[in-house]
């Protein structure tokens, strides 16, 4: 039996547990939990879904990311259009009207833009939370979108 070589100064043996034998990598060449977390970057989700054929965990998170990205885009576009219409249609008129009407219109425009940013930040927080859950190896389902993603993946 051969003795291991002496430890060189400045070198430490690697620590941590290796992945269990037979743990399959995903079709994108990463561990499934890492690939699933990265799939919440929308374009990575599309690529992961197209490349992965076997791993249902990764496919689920990739599809959930795609559906969430579509829903997120639609919600933010609608809010932006409404806020812009209010701003251009009533912003100048409200300011010119002055008095109570001008104050009410200005407040509504300000509230609409605040709603736009608050909802945008909330959607971003949901995206980060979902990516963390995927990294932890959990199949976290978003309301409505999670069930849709599951049905698509299980076809």
OpenMM code with the backbone's topology and positions (N, CA, C; nanometers):
from openmm import Vec3, app, unit

residues = "UNK UNK UNK UNK UNK UNK UNK UNK UNK UNK UNK UNK UNK UNK UNK UNK UNK UNK UNK UNK UNK UNK UNK UNK UNK UNK UNK UNK UNK UNK UNK UNK UNK UNK UNK UNK UNK UNK UNK UNK UNK UNK UNK UNK UNK UNK UNK UNK UNK UNK UNK UNK UNK UNK UNK UNK UNK UNK UNK UNK UNK UNK UNK UNK UNK UNK UNK UNK UNK UNK UNK UNK UNK UNK UNK UNK UNK UNK UNK UNK UNK UNK UNK UNK UNK UNK UNK UNK UNK UNK UNK UNK UNK UNK UNK UNK UNK UNK UNK UNK UNK UNK UNK UNK UNK UNK UNK UNK UNK UNK UNK UNK UNK UNK UNK UNK UNK UNK UNK UNK UNK UNK UNK UNK UNK UNK UNK UNK UNK UNK UNK UNK UNK UNK UNK UNK UNK UNK UNK UNK UNK UNK UNK UNK UNK UNK UNK UNK UNK UNK UNK UNK UNK UNK UNK".split()
positions = [
    Vec3(0.0836, -0.1165, 0.0000),
    Vec3(0.0000, 0.0000, 0.0000),
    Vec3(0.0889, 0.1240, 0.0000),
    Vec3(0.0517, 0.2197, -0.0778),
    Vec3(0.1327, 0.3385, -0.0959),
    Vec3(0.0848, 0.4501, -0.0043),
    Vec3(0.1792, 0.5252, 0.0533),
    Vec3(0.1444, 0.6389, 0.1386),
    Vec3(0.1082, 0.7582, 0.0513),
    Vec3(0.0116, 0.8408, 0.0981),
    Vec3(-0.0216, 0.9608, 0.0198),
    Vec3(0.0937, 1.0597, 0.0251),
    Vec3(0.1080, 1.1414, -0.0754),
    Vec3(0.2164, 1.2399, -0.0749),
    Vec3(0.1960, 1.3401, 0.0384),
    Vec3(0.3075, 1.3944, 0.0904),
    Vec3(0.2942, 1.4924, 0.1985),
    Vec3(0.2223, 1.6182, 0.1476),
    Vec3(0.1521, 1.6843, 0.2388),
    Vec3(0.0804, 1.8067, 0.2026),
    Vec3(0.1830, 1.9180, 0.1838),
    Vec3(0.1722, 1.9847, 0.0698),
    Vec3(0.2635, 2.0941, 0.0379),
    Vec3(0.2231, 2.2188, 0.1165),
    Vec3(0.3173, 2.3047, 0.1534),
    Vec3(0.2818, 2.4286, 0.2228),
    Vec3(0.1939, 2.5147, 0.1319),
    Vec3(0.0905, 2.5724, 0.1894),
    Vec3(0.0004, 2.6588, 0.1129),
    Vec3(-0.1088, 2.5819, 0.0404),
    Vec3(-0.1052, 2.4487, 0.0499),
    Vec3(-0.2081, 2.3690, -0.0161),
    Vec3(-0.2879, 2.2964, 0.0904),
    Vec3(-0.4202, 2.3046, 0.0786),
    Vec3(-0.5052, 2.2324, 0.1709),
    Vec3(-0.5885, 2.1342, 0.0917),
    Vec3(-0.6117, 2.0207, 0.1524),
    Vec3(-0.6932, 1.9198, 0.0858),
    Vec3(-0.8355, 1.9728, 0.0661),
    Vec3(-0.8996, 1.9378, -0.0441),
    Vec3(-1.0364, 1.9841, -0.0659),
    Vec3(-1.1303, 1.9268, 0.0388),
    Vec3(-1.2289, 2.0068, 0.0759),
    Vec3(-1.3258, 1.9620, 0.1753),
    Vec3(-1.4638, 1.9575, 0.1117),
    Vec3(-1.5578, 1.9004, 0.1839),
    Vec3(-1.6947, 1.8926, 0.1338),
    Vec3(-1.7228, 1.7547, 0.0788),
    Vec3(-1.8472, 1.7255, 0.0629),
    Vec3(-1.8877, 1.5955, 0.0127),
    Vec3(-1.9061, 1.6011, -0.1381),
    Vec3(-1.8521, 1.5037, -0.2081),
    Vec3(-1.8762, 1.5006, -0.3513),
    Vec3(-2.0214, 1.4598, -0.3766),
    Vec3(-2.0745, 1.4915, -0.4954),
    Vec3(-2.2105, 1.4490, -0.5234),
    Vec3(-2.2191, 1.2971, -0.5226),
    Vec3(-2.3331, 1.2417, -0.4851),
    Vec3(-2.3454, 1.0960, -0.4811),
    Vec3(-2.3210, 1.0355, -0.6185),
    Vec3(-2.2629, 0.9154, -0.6226),
    Vec3(-2.2369, 0.8537, -0.7515),
    Vec3(-2.3681, 0.8305, -0.8275),
    Vec3(-2.3631, 0.8521, -0.9544),
    Vec3(-2.4804, 0.8304, -1.0378),
    Vec3(-2.5731, 0.9504, -1.0454),
    Vec3(-2.5352, 1.0637, -0.9781),
    Vec3(-2.6184, 1.1830, -0.9890),
    Vec3(-2.6032, 1.2370, -1.1302),
    Vec3(-2.7124, 1.2385, -1.2052),
    Vec3(-2.6995, 1.2819, -1.3441),
    Vec3(-2.6868, 1.4330, -1.3532),
    Vec3(-2.6024, 1.4753, -1.4429),
    Vec3(-2.5956, 1.6174, -1.4753),
    Vec3(-2.7123, 1.6467, -1.5675),
    Vec3(-2.7453, 1.7718, -1.5798),
    Vec3(-2.8548, 1.8077, -1.6684),
    Vec3(-2.8055, 1.8079, -1.8124),
    Vec3(-2.8982, 1.8246, -1.9049),
    Vec3(-2.8629, 1.8283, -2.0466),
    Vec3(-2.7795, 1.9495, -2.0829),
    Vec3(-2.7758, 2.0494, -1.9937),
    Vec3(-2.6948, 2.1684, -2.0193),
    Vec3(-2.5579, 2.1580, -1.9544),
    Vec3(-2.5283, 2.0423, -1.8907),
    Vec3(-2.3961, 2.0175, -1.8362),
    Vec3(-2.3745, 2.0675, -1.6944),
    Vec3(-2.4796, 2.1102, -1.6262),
    Vec3(-2.4682, 2.1580, -1.4890),
    Vec3(-2.5469, 2.0666, -1.3963),
    Vec3(-2.5220, 2.0815, -1.2676),
    Vec3(-2.6044, 2.0111, -1.1698),
    Vec3(-2.7477, 2.0614, -1.1865),
    Vec3(-2.8462, 1.9749, -1.1703),
    Vec3(-2.9848, 2.0154, -1.1941),
    Vec3(-3.0310, 2.1347, -1.1104),
    Vec3(-2.9901, 2.1415, -0.9830),
    Vec3(-3.0361, 2.2537, -0.9005),
    Vec3(-2.9748, 2.3857, -0.9461),
    Vec3(-2.8500, 2.3839, -0.9894),
    Vec3(-2.7856, 2.5065, -1.0381),
    Vec3(-2.8479, 2.5482, -1.1708),
    Vec3(-2.8677, 2.4527, -1.2595),
    Vec3(-2.9300, 2.4834, -1.3885),
    Vec3(-3.0721, 2.5350, -1.3686),
    Vec3(-3.1466, 2.4772, -1.2732),
    Vec3(-3.2842, 2.5221, -1.2475),
    Vec3(-3.2855, 2.6648, -1.1935),
    Vec3(-3.1929, 2.6962, -1.1040),
    Vec3(-3.1855, 2.8326, -1.0498),
    Vec3(-3.1482, 2.9322, -1.1599),
    Vec3(-3.0521, 2.8954, -1.2430),
    Vec3(-3.0116, 2.9847, -1.3518),
    Vec3(-3.1198, 3.0005, -1.4576),
    Vec3(-3.2098, 2.9028, -1.4644),
    Vec3(-3.3156, 2.9109, -1.5662),
    Vec3(-3.4132, 3.0243, -1.5371),
    Vec3(-3.4087, 3.0817, -1.4190),
    Vec3(-3.4959, 3.1960, -1.3900),
    Vec3(-3.4449, 3.3246, -1.4551),
    Vec3(-3.3288, 3.3185, -1.5160),
    Vec3(-3.2893, 3.4236, -1.6098),
    Vec3(-3.3601, 3.3830, -1.7386),
    Vec3(-3.4507, 3.4640, -1.7833),
    Vec3(-3.5506, 3.4238, -1.8823),
    Vec3(-3.4918, 3.3519, -2.0042),
    Vec3(-3.3936, 3.4062, -2.0677),
    Vec3(-3.3376, 3.3450, -2.1895),
    Vec3(-3.2687, 3.2131, -2.1561),
    Vec3(-3.2086, 3.2027, -2.0382),
    Vec3(-3.1468, 3.0774, -1.9951),
    Vec3(-3.2553, 2.9717, -1.9746),
    Vec3(-3.3713, 3.0141, -1.9247),
    Vec3(-3.4833, 2.9228, -1.9091),
    Vec3(-3.5298, 2.8653, -2.0417),
    Vec3(-3.5361, 2.9497, -2.1428),
    Vec3(-3.5756, 2.9028, -2.2760),
    Vec3(-3.4742, 2.8016, -2.3284),
    Vec3(-3.3469, 2.8328, -2.3166),
    Vec3(-3.2415, 2.7434, -2.3648),
    Vec3(-3.2428, 2.6125, -2.2860),
    Vec3(-3.2562, 2.6223, -2.1536),
    Vec3(-3.2589, 2.5013, -2.0704),
    Vec3(-3.3764, 2.4125, -2.1073),
    Vec3(-3.4913, 2.4724, -2.1289),
    Vec3(-3.6101, 2.3927, -2.1623),
    Vec3(-3.5921, 2.3221, -2.2967),
    Vec3(-3.5313, 2.3914, -2.3915),
    Vec3(-3.5119, 2.3318, -2.5239),
    Vec3(-3.4045, 2.2228, -2.5227),
    Vec3(-3.3004, 2.2398, -2.4419),
    Vec3(-3.1899, 2.1430, -2.4402),
    Vec3(-3.2165, 2.0232, -2.3501),
    Vec3(-3.2862, 2.0437, -2.2415),
    Vec3(-3.3082, 1.9360, -2.1449),
    Vec3(-3.4248, 1.8476, -2.1895),
    Vec3(-3.3982, 1.7185, -2.1983),
    Vec3(-3.5017, 1.6238, -2.2420),
    Vec3(-3.5418, 1.5272, -2.1311),
    Vec3(-3.4573, 1.5053, -2.0318),
    Vec3(-3.4790, 1.4011, -1.9315),
    Vec3(-3.5233, 1.4549, -1.7954),
    Vec3(-3.4541, 1.5527, -1.7430),
    Vec3(-3.4720, 1.5963, -1.6052),
    Vec3(-3.5980, 1.6815, -1.5902),
    Vec3(-3.7011, 1.6244, -1.5290),
    Vec3(-3.8291, 1.6945, -1.5124),
    Vec3(-3.8185, 1.8118, -1.4158),
    Vec3(-3.7290, 1.8012, -1.3177),
    Vec3(-3.7091, 1.9110, -1.2222),
    Vec3(-3.6619, 2.0364, -1.2947),
    Vec3(-3.5598, 2.0216, -1.3770),
    Vec3(-3.5074, 2.1352, -1.4526),
    Vec3(-3.6095, 2.1840, -1.5549),
    Vec3(-3.6745, 2.0921, -1.6244),
    Vec3(-3.7751, 2.1314, -1.7237),
    Vec3(-3.8897, 2.2094, -1.6586),
    Vec3(-3.9317, 2.1656, -1.5384),
    Vec3(-4.0393, 2.2364, -1.4688),
    Vec3(-3.9981, 2.3801, -1.4373),
    Vec3(-3.8791, 2.3969, -1.3771),
    Vec3(-3.8365, 2.5316, -1.3398),
    Vec3(-3.8106, 2.6181, -1.4625),
    Vec3(-3.7595, 2.5591, -1.5684),
    Vec3(-3.7378, 2.6358, -1.6914),
    Vec3(-3.8714, 2.6816, -1.7491),
    Vec3(-3.9714, 2.5926, -1.7529),
    Vec3(-4.1020, 2.6306, -1.8064),
    Vec3(-4.1702, 2.7318, -1.7159),
    Vec3(-4.1588, 2.7144, -1.5846),
    Vec3(-4.2167, 2.8125, -1.4930),
    Vec3(-4.1523, 2.9488, -1.5147),
    Vec3(-4.0219, 2.9511, -1.5396),
    Vec3(-3.9519, 3.0759, -1.5672),
    Vec3(-4.0021, 3.1404, -1.6957),
    Vec3(-4.0234, 3.0601, -1.7977),
    Vec3(-4.0726, 3.1123, -1.9253),
    Vec3(-4.2116, 3.1733, -1.9070),
    Vec3(-4.3011, 3.0997, -1.8429),
    Vec3(-4.4371, 3.1490, -1.8219),
    Vec3(-4.4382, 3.2723, -1.7322),
    Vec3(-4.3538, 3.2718, -1.6284),
    Vec3(-4.3452, 3.3874, -1.5403),
    Vec3(-4.2917, 3.5085, -1.6168),
    Vec3(-4.1939, 3.4870, -1.7032),
    Vec3(-4.1393, 3.5969, -1.7829),
    Vec3(-4.2435, 3.6570, -1.8756),
    Vec3(-4.3263, 3.5715, -1.9353),
    Vec3(-4.4329, 3.6213, -2.0232),
    Vec3(-4.5348, 3.7015, -1.9422),
    Vec3(-4.5787, 3.6442, -1.8287),
    Vec3(-4.6757, 3.7135, -1.7438),
    Vec3(-4.6180, 3.8450, -1.6906),
    Vec3(-4.4940, 3.8420, -1.6477),
    Vec3(-4.4262, 3.9609, -1.5969),
    Vec3(-4.4222, 4.0694, -1.7044),
    Vec3(-4.3848, 4.0318, -1.8251),
    Vec3(-4.3767, 4.1290, -1.9345),
    Vec3(-4.5128, 4.1902, -1.9653),
    Vec3(-4.6160, 4.1057, -1.9694),
    Vec3(-4.7502, 4.1569, -1.9985),
    Vec3(-4.7993, 4.2517, -1.8893),
    Vec3(-4.7802, 4.2127, -1.7638),
    Vec3(-4.8244, 4.2981, -1.6527),
    Vec3(-4.7524, 4.4326, -1.6567),
    Vec3(-4.6216, 4.4298, -1.6754),
    Vec3(-4.5450, 4.5544, -1.6747),
    Vec3(-4.5778, 4.6423, -1.7958),
    Vec3(-4.6044, 4.5797, -1.9114),
    Vec3(-4.6421, 4.6592, -2.0291),
    Vec3(-4.7765, 4.7281, -2.0076),
    Vec3(-4.8735, 4.6560, -1.9528),
    Vec3(-5.0051, 4.7160, -1.9271),
    Vec3(-4.9919, 4.8316, -1.8281),
    Vec3(-4.9189, 4.8103, -1.7206),
    Vec3(-4.9002, 4.9176, -1.6227),
    Vec3(-4.8286, 5.0382, -1.6832),
    Vec3(-4.7281, 5.0127, -1.7654),
    Vec3(-4.6546, 5.1233, -1.8281),
    Vec3(-4.7440, 5.2013, -1.9237),
    Vec3(-4.8242, 5.1312, -2.0018),
    Vec3(-4.9130, 5.1994, -2.0967),
    Vec3(-5.0153, 5.2836, -2.0216),
    Vec3(-5.0759, 5.2269, -1.9167),
    Vec3(-5.1744, 5.3025, -1.8386),
    Vec3(-5.1078, 5.4247, -1.7743),
    Vec3(-4.9908, 5.4068, -1.7183),
    Vec3(-4.9216, 5.5192, -1.6548),
    Vec3(-4.8850, 5.6263, -1.7570),
    Vec3(-4.8394, 5.5853, -1.8737),
    Vec3(-4.8050, 5.6837, -1.9777),
    Vec3(-4.9281, 5.7562, -2.0303),
    Vec3(-5.0367, 5.6829, -2.0503),
    Vec3(-5.1601, 5.7475, -2.0974),
    Vec3(-5.2080, 5.8492, -1.9944),
    Vec3(-5.2089, 5.8100, -1.8672),
    Vec3(-5.2483, 5.9052, -1.7628),
    Vec3(-5.1570, 6.0268, -1.7604),
    Vec3(-5.0291, 6.0022, -1.7741),
    Vec3(-4.9331, 6.1121, -1.7688),
    Vec3(-4.9534, 6.2094, -1.8846),
    Vec3(-4.9650, 6.1558, -2.0064),
    Vec3(-4.9771, 6.2447, -2.1219),
    Vec3(-5.1174, 6.3018, -2.1386),
    Vec3(-5.2197, 6.2237, -2.1067),
    Vec3(-5.3564, 6.2724, -2.1257),
    Vec3(-5.3970, 6.3719, -2.0177),
    Vec3(-5.3576, 6.3456, -1.8934),
    Vec3(-5.4050, 6.4283, -1.7841),
    Vec3(-5.2956, 6.5069, -1.7142),
    Vec3(-5.1721, 6.4726, -1.7394),
    Vec3(-5.0634, 6.5395, -1.6692),
    Vec3(-5.0579, 6.6874, -1.6976),
    Vec3(-5.0590, 6.7237, -1.8240),
    Vec3(-5.0516, 6.8652, -1.8612),
    Vec3(-5.1832, 6.9341, -1.8280),
    Vec3(-5.2953, 6.8677, -1.8617),
    Vec3(-5.4263, 6.9265, -1.8330),
    Vec3(-5.4497, 6.9422, -1.6845),
    Vec3(-5.4077, 6.8437, -1.6067),
    Vec3(-5.4254, 6.8509, -1.4621),
    Vec3(-5.3430, 6.9621, -1.4011),
    Vec3(-5.2222, 6.9771, -1.4510),
    Vec3(-5.1361, 7.0829, -1.3980),
    Vec3(-5.1913, 7.2194, -1.4354),
    Vec3(-5.2481, 7.2295, -1.5555),
    Vec3(-5.3032, 7.3574, -1.6006),
    Vec3(-5.4338, 7.3894, -1.5285),
    Vec3(-5.5093, 7.2842, -1.4920),
    Vec3(-5.6371, 7.3077, -1.4251),
    Vec3(-5.6148, 7.3706, -1.2883),
    Vec3(-5.5064, 7.3325, -1.2247),
    Vec3(-5.4758, 7.3879, -1.0936),
    Vec3(-5.5800, 7.3485, -0.9898),
    Vec3(-5.5653, 7.3978, -0.8721),
    Vec3(-5.6618, 7.3730, -0.7662),
    Vec3(-5.6756, 7.2272, -0.7305),
    Vec3(-5.7949, 7.1906, -0.6869),
    Vec3(-5.8204, 7.0550, -0.6388),
    Vec3(-5.8110, 6.9526, -0.7504),
    Vec3(-5.8688, 6.9835, -0.8675),
    Vec3(-5.8656, 6.8893, -0.9795),
    Vec3(-5.7223, 6.8594, -1.0218),
    Vec3(-5.6416, 6.9610, -1.0324),
    Vec3(-5.5015, 6.9420, -1.0689),
    Vec3(-5.4268, 6.8578, -0.9667),
    Vec3(-5.4569, 6.8781, -0.8393),
    Vec3(-5.3918, 6.8006, -0.7337),
    Vec3(-5.4339, 6.6541, -0.7389),
    Vec3(-5.5633, 6.6307, -0.7620),
    Vec3(-5.6128, 6.4930, -0.7694),
    Vec3(-5.5513, 6.4197, -0.8871),
    Vec3(-5.5479, 6.4841, -1.0031),
    Vec3(-5.4905, 6.4218, -1.1225),
    Vec3(-5.3420, 6.3957, -1.1019),
    Vec3(-5.2715, 6.4898, -1.0458),
    Vec3(-5.1282, 6.4704, -1.0201),
    Vec3(-5.1052, 6.3555, -0.9228),
    Vec3(-5.1900, 6.3453, -0.8209),
    Vec3(-5.1781, 6.2370, -0.7237),
    Vec3(-5.2047, 6.1020, -0.7900),
    Vec3(-5.3057, 6.0936, -0.8753),
    Vec3(-5.3356, 5.9686, -0.9460),
    Vec3(-5.2203, 5.9263, -1.0363),
    Vec3(-5.1616, 6.0209, -1.1053),
    Vec3(-5.0475, 5.9897, -1.1926),
    Vec3(-4.9305, 5.9410, -1.1083),
    Vec3(-4.9038, 6.0101, -1.0001),
    Vec3(-4.7936, 5.9696, -0.9116),
    Vec3(-4.8190, 5.8303, -0.8549),
    Vec3(-4.9426, 5.8021, -0.8108),
    Vec3(-4.9764, 5.6702, -0.7570),
    Vec3(-4.9619, 5.5606, -0.8627),
    Vec3(-4.9985, 5.5910, -0.9862),
    Vec3(-4.9866, 5.4905, -1.0925),
    Vec3(-4.8402, 5.4558, -1.1168),
    Vec3(-4.7534, 5.5563, -1.1195),
    Vec3(-4.6110, 5.5280, -1.1389),
    Vec3(-4.5526, 5.4551, -1.0184),
    Vec3(-4.5965, 5.4861, -0.8998),
    Vec3(-4.5497, 5.4131, -0.7808),
    Vec3(-4.5951, 5.2672, -0.7872),
    Vec3(-4.7195, 5.2456, -0.8302),
    Vec3(-4.7712, 5.1098, -0.8456),
    Vec3(-4.6874, 5.0324, -0.9463),
    Vec3(-4.6495, 5.0983, -1.0547),
    Vec3(-4.5647, 5.0373, -1.1568),
    Vec3(-4.4339, 4.9874, -1.0947),
    Vec3(-4.3689, 5.0708, -1.0172),
    Vec3(-4.2400, 5.0338, -0.9582),
    Vec3(-4.2545, 4.9321, -0.8462),
    Vec3(-4.3570, 4.9442, -0.7644),
    Vec3(-4.3764, 4.8495, -0.6541),
    Vec3(-4.4072, 4.7098, -0.7085),
    Vec3(-4.4946, 4.7022, -0.8080),
    Vec3(-4.5262, 4.5721, -0.8669),
    Vec3(-4.4037, 4.5146, -0.9374),
    Vec3(-4.3275, 4.5989, -1.0042),
    Vec3(-4.2046, 4.5530, -1.0691),
    Vec3(-4.1059, 4.4946, -0.9694),
    Vec3(-4.0886, 4.5613, -0.8566),
    Vec3(-3.9979, 4.5099, -0.7524),
    Vec3(-4.0521, 4.3817, -0.6906),
    Vec3(-4.1836, 4.3743, -0.6712),
    Vec3(-4.2435, 4.2527, -0.6150),
    Vec3(-4.2237, 4.1346, -0.7097),
    Vec3(-4.2425, 4.1566, -0.8391),
    Vec3(-4.2215, 4.0493, -0.9366),
    Vec3(-4.0756, 4.0054, -0.9404),
    Vec3(-3.9845, 4.0999, -0.9264),
    Vec3(-3.8424, 4.0665, -0.9217),
    Vec3(-3.8102, 3.9847, -0.7965),
    Vec3(-3.8710, 4.0203, -0.6839),
    Vec3(-3.8495, 3.9451, -0.5595),
    Vec3(-3.9023, 3.8021, -0.5739),
    Vec3(-4.0165, 3.7854, -0.6392),
    Vec3(-4.0713, 3.6511, -0.6627),
    Vec3(-3.9763, 3.5707, -0.7502),
    Vec3(-3.9183, 3.6340, -0.8484),
    Vec3(-3.8223, 3.5676, -0.9369),
    Vec3(-3.7002, 3.5199, -0.8582),
    Vec3(-3.6455, 3.6034, -0.7745),
    Vec3(-3.5296, 3.5673, -0.6924),
    Vec3(-3.5665, 3.4546, -0.5958),
    Vec3(-3.6827, 3.4652, -0.5309),
    Vec3(-3.7283, 3.3630, -0.4372),
    Vec3(-3.7420, 3.2276, -0.5080),
    Vec3(-3.7981, 3.2282, -0.6280),
    Vec3(-3.8152, 3.1039, -0.7041),
    Vec3(-3.6797, 3.0432, -0.7411),
    Vec3(-3.5846, 3.1280, -0.7787),
    Vec3(-3.4511, 3.0784, -0.8137),
    Vec3(-3.3819, 3.0173, -0.6913),
    Vec3(-3.3986, 3.0784, -0.5752),
    Vec3(-3.3391, 3.0247, -0.4527),
    Vec3(-3.4009, 2.8893, -0.4194),
    Vec3(-3.5329, 2.8783, -0.4318),
    Vec3(-3.6004, 2.7509, -0.4046),
    Vec3(-3.5519, 2.6434, -0.5016),
    Vec3(-3.5335, 2.6789, -0.6273),
    Vec3(-3.4822, 2.5833, -0.7260),
    Vec3(-3.3409, 2.5401, -0.6890),
    Vec3(-3.2569, 2.6336, -0.6464),
    Vec3(-3.1205, 2.6014, -0.6068),
    Vec3(-3.1187, 2.5066, -0.4867),
    Vec3(-3.2157, 2.5222, -0.3976),
    Vec3(-3.2259, 2.4349, -0.2804),
    Vec3(-3.2830, 2.2974, -0.3153),
    Vec3(-3.3210, 2.2790, -0.4417),
    Vec3(-3.3717, 2.1500, -0.4855),
    Vec3(-3.5198, 2.1306, -0.4608),
    Vec3(-3.5910, 2.2386, -0.4323),
    Vec3(-3.7336, 2.2294, -0.4050),
    Vec3(-3.8145, 2.2606, -0.5308),
    Vec3(-3.9241, 2.1903, -0.5460),
    Vec3(-4.0132, 2.2163, -0.6586),
    Vec3(-4.1189, 2.3153, -0.6123),
    Vec3(-4.0836, 2.4411, -0.6074),
    Vec3(-4.1721, 2.5476, -0.5634),
    Vec3(-4.2603, 2.5900, -0.6798),
    Vec3(-4.3915, 2.5826, -0.6599),
    Vec3(-4.4845, 2.6182, -0.7671),
    Vec3(-4.5464, 2.7545, -0.7395),
    Vec3(-4.5332, 2.8435, -0.8370),
    Vec3(-4.6008, 2.9719, -0.8291),
    Vec3(-4.7507, 2.9493, -0.8528),
    Vec3(-4.8362, 3.0300, -0.7921),
    Vec3(-4.9797, 3.0135, -0.8165),
    Vec3(-5.0116, 3.0275, -0.9660),
    Vec3(-5.0983, 2.9477, -1.0149),
    Vec3(-5.1479, 2.9420, -1.1528),
    Vec3(-5.0363, 2.9019, -1.2492),
    Vec3(-4.9277, 2.9764, -1.2523),
    Vec3(-4.8180, 2.9506, -1.3453),
    Vec3(-4.7527, 2.8157, -1.3169),
    Vec3(-4.7362, 2.7807, -1.1899),
    Vec3(-4.6746, 2.6534, -1.1535),
    Vec3(-4.7543, 2.5346, -1.2043),
    Vec3(-4.8866, 2.5408, -1.1909),
    Vec3(-4.9711, 2.4324, -1.2415),
    Vec3(-4.9652, 2.4231, -1.3932),
    Vec3(-4.9629, 2.5384, -1.4597),
    Vec3(-4.9510, 2.5384, -1.6061),
    Vec3(-4.8183, 2.4773, -1.6487),
    Vec3(-4.7102, 2.5159, -1.5816),
    Vec3(-4.5777, 2.4622, -1.6148),
    Vec3(-4.5733, 2.3128, -1.5936),
    Vec3(-4.6339, 2.2656, -1.4850),
    Vec3(-4.6351, 2.1230, -1.4554),
    Vec3(-4.7100, 2.0452, -1.5636),
    Vec3(-4.8231, 2.0981, -1.6080),
    Vec3(-4.8994, 2.0310, -1.7143),
    Vec3(-4.8211, 2.0243, -1.8447),
    Vec3(-4.7522, 2.1321, -1.8780),
    Vec3(-4.6737, 2.1347, -2.0021),
    Vec3(-4.5594, 2.0353, -1.9947),
    Vec3(-4.4896, 2.0313, -1.8821),
    Vec3(-4.3742, 1.9418, -1.8663),
    Vec3(-4.4167, 1.7956, -1.8652),
    Vec3(-4.5323, 1.7661, -1.8077),
    Vec3(-4.5772, 1.6275, -1.7961),
    Vec3(-4.6447, 1.5722, -1.9214),
    Vec3(-4.6535, 1.6508, -2.0266),
    Vec3(-4.7133, 1.6020, -2.1523),
    Vec3(-4.6268, 1.4960, -2.2150),
] * unit.nanometer
topology = app.Topology()
chain = topology.addChain("A")
for resn in residues:
    res = topology.addResidue(resn, chain)
    for name in ("N", "CA", "C"):
        topology.addAtom(name, app.Element.getBySymbol(name[0]), res)
